[in-house]
Amino acid sequence: MMRNDDTPITLDLFAGQTPTTPGQVERIGEQSFVLRGFALPWLDRLLPALEAILQAAPFRQMVTPGGFTMSVALSSCGALGWTTDRSGYRYSATDPQTGHPWPDMPAAFREMAQAAARQAGFEHFEPDSCLINRYVPGARMSLHQDKNERSLTAPIVSMSLGLPAMFQFGGFERSDRSLRIPLFHGDIVVWGGVDRLRYHGVLPLKAGEHPRLGAQRINLTFRTAG
């Protein structure tokens, strides 16, 4: 979203409010969409399920292959969970912190992700992995591609909860110019097809207090990993 002078709108203007109408669909690429407020009707089912997952697999900060501790804390659910350490990025059927399988993906998670994928034109989405990221003020996600999945034919479905964030959606090279797209509580971004390997990231989270989730943003990213 841009001003008339092409200056990106800052999050401070929208702290605690949603500047778009729930149900609005914004195209951000040939096969990429923001579904405004799409997750809001699902929250009474999603949030209790999320709490149960995090009791079994609490958030933790992982180390990248380069030895850097991520500012974002992670957990997962589903048949495969994304993980990283000094040996590399990968998916694993077990939680490296507990040695147990990741918690099952709740039906509400899968149904919502599939509904969002259909809304964006991707039928028959079968997610087997949900990466759960927790951002606190100052946490960020650098530009990257989602390319650890075995097949790249399925879309990415990414849901935002809590504090607003500025999502970066770039091209196929890290150096390509990125769109800056404000994301709010309940928004979902879906991208796939010709856009599947576009670089994306999140700028440092601004301080704030969400009325339901407090001083944090939680992001659920659904993928077909195996």
C-alpha positions in Angstrom: 0.0 0.0 0.0 1.5 3.3 -1.1 0.7 7.0 -0.7 0.1 9.0 -3.8 3.8 10.1 -3.8 4.9 6.4 -3.6 6.1 6.7 -0.1 5.4 3.5 1.8 2.8 3.9 4.5 4.3 3.4 8.0 2.9 1.1 10.6 2.7 3.9 13.2 -0.3 5.3 11.2 -2.2 2.1 11.7 -1.2 0.8 15.2 -4.2 -1.0 16.7 -6.4 -0.7 13.7 -7.0 -2.3 10.3 -7.0 0.2 7.4 -8.6 -2.2 5.0 -12.0 -3.9 4.9 -12.0 -7.6 6.0 -12.8 -9.7 2.9 -10.8 -7.4 0.6 -8.4 -9.2 -1.7 -5.2 -7.4 -2.9 -3.2 -8.8 -5.7 0.6 -8.3 -5.0 1.9 -10.5 -7.8 0.7 -12.5 -10.8 -0.2 -15.4 -8.4 0.1 -13.6 -5.1 -2.6 -12.1 -2.9 -3.3 -10.5 0.5 -6.6 -11.7 2.0 -7.5 -9.0 4.4 -9.0 -10.3 7.7 -9.5 -13.7 6.2 -8.6 -15.5 9.5 -10.8 -13.4 11.8 -13.8 -15.7 11.7 -11.6 -18.7 12.5 -9.9 -17.3 15.6 -12.1 -18.9 18.2 -11.0 -22.3 16.9 -7.4 -21.3 16.0 -6.2 -19.7 19.2 -7.0 -22.5 21.7 -5.4 -25.0 19.3 -2.4 -22.7 19.0 -2.1 -22.6 22.8 -2.1 -26.4 23.0 0.6 -26.7 20.4 2.9 -24.3 22.2 2.4 -26.2 25.5 3.8 -29.3 23.7 6.4 -27.5 21.6 7.3 -24.2 23.2 8.8 -21.3 21.2 12.6 -21.4 21.0 15.3 -19.3 19.2 17.3 -21.4 16.7 20.8 -20.9 15.3 21.4 -20.5 11.6 24.1 -22.4 9.7 26.3 -19.3 10.0 26.1 -19.4 13.8 23.6 -16.5 14.3 20.8 -16.8 16.8 17.5 -15.8 15.1 15.6 -12.9 16.6 12.4 -14.7 15.8 11.3 -17.6 18.1 9.9 -20.7 16.4 7.8 -23.8 16.9 5.9 -26.1 14.4 3.1 -28.5 14.0 2.2 -31.1 11.4 4.0 -34.1 10.0 7.1 -32.0 9.4 8.6 -29.0 11.2 11.1 -26.6 9.9 14.4 -26.3 11.9 17.8 -24.9 11.6 21.2 -25.4 13.3 24.9 -25.2 12.4 24.4 -28.2 10.0 21.8 -26.4 7.9 18.1 -25.7 7.2 15.8 -28.6 6.9 12.5 -30.2 7.8 12.3 -32.9 10.5 9.5 -35.2 11.7 10.7 -34.7 15.3 11.2 -31.7 17.5 14.9 -31.5 18.1 14.3 -29.9 21.5 12.2 -32.8 22.8 13.0 -35.7 20.5 9.2 -36.3 20.1 7.1 -35.8 16.9 5.8 -32.3 16.4 2.2 -31.8 17.5 -0.4 -32.8 15.0 -1.7 -30.0 12.8 -5.2 -29.1 14.2 -8.1 -29.5 11.8 -9.0 -25.8 12.1 -5.4 -24.9 11.0 -5.6 -27.2 7.9 -9.2 -26.1 7.0 -8.4 -22.4 7.2 -5.2 -22.8 5.2 -7.0 -24.8 2.5 -9.8 -22.2 2.3 -7.3 -19.4 1.9 -5.5 -21.2 -0.8 -8.7 -21.8 -2.7 -9.6 -18.1 -2.4 -6.3 -17.4 -4.1 -6.9 -19.8 -6.9 -4.9 -22.8 -5.5 -7.1 -25.9 -5.3 -6.2 -29.1 -3.5 -3.6 -27.6 -1.1 -2.5 -30.2 1.4 -0.3 -28.6 4.0 1.8 -31.0 6.1 3.8 -28.4 7.9 2.9 -25.2 9.8 5.9 -23.1 11.0 4.9 -20.8 13.9 7.0 -17.7 14.4 6.9 -15.3 17.3 8.1 -11.7 16.7 8.6 -9.3 19.6 9.5 -5.6 19.0 12.8 -5.4 17.1 12.6 -9.0 15.7 12.8 -9.3 11.9 13.0 -11.9 9.2 15.6 -11.1 6.4 14.7 -11.6 2.8 14.7 -15.3 1.9 13.1 -17.9 -0.4 11.1 -20.8 0.8 12.9 -23.6 -1.1 13.5 -26.4 1.4 10.3 -28.1 0.4 10.5 -31.2 -1.6 7.9 -29.9 -4.2 7.5 -26.3 -5.2 4.1 -26.8 -6.9 2.1 -26.0 -3.7 1.6 -22.4 -2.6 2.7 -20.8 0.7 -0.1 -19.6 3.0 1.0 -17.2 5.7 -1.3 -15.8 8.5 -0.6 -12.9 10.7 -1.8 -12.5 14.3 -1.2 -9.8 16.9 0.8 -6.6 16.2 1.0 -5.3 12.7 4.1 -5.9 10.6 5.6 -4.6 7.4 6.0 -7.5 5.0 8.5 -7.3 2.2 7.7 -9.1 -1.1 10.5 -9.0 -3.6 11.5 -10.6 -6.8 13.6 -13.6 -7.7 16.9 -12.1 -6.7 17.7 -10.8 -3.3 18.7 -7.5 -4.7 15.4 -7.0 -6.5 13.2 -4.2 -5.2 10.6 -5.3 -2.6 7.1 -4.2 -2.1 6.3 -3.1 1.5 2.9 -4.3 2.5 1.4 -3.7 6.0 -0.1 -6.8 7.5 -2.6 -6.8 10.3 -4.2 -9.2 12.7 -6.1 -11.8 10.7 -4.6 -11.1 7.3 -3.3 -13.9 5.2 -0.8 -13.8 2.3 -0.9 -16.5 -0.3 1.7 -16.9 -3.1 2.5 -19.7 -5.4 2.8 -20.7 -9.1 5.0 -18.4 -11.0 5.6 -16.4 -7.8 6.5 -19.3 -5.6 10.2 -18.5 -5.2 10.0 -14.8 -4.7 12.1 -13.4 -1.9 10.1 -12.2 1.1 10.8 -11.0 4.7 9.6 -8.9 7.6 11.0 -5.6 8.7 11.8 -5.1 12.4 8.6 -5.2 14.4 7.4 -1.9 15.9 6.6 -1.7 19.6 2.9 -1.9 20.5 0.2 -3.7 22.4 -2.4 -5.8 20.6 -5.6 -6.1 22.6 -5.8 -9.9 22.4 -2.2 -11.0 21.9 -0.2 -8.4 23.7 3.3 -7.1 22.6 3.9 -9.7 19.9 3.2 -10.9 16.4 2.6 -14.5 15.7 2.9 -15.8 12.1 1.6 -19.2 10.9 3.1 -20.4 7.6 1.6 -23.4 6.0 3.5 -25.4 3.4 3.6 -28.8 1.7 7.0 -29.8 2.7 7.2 -33.5 2.1 
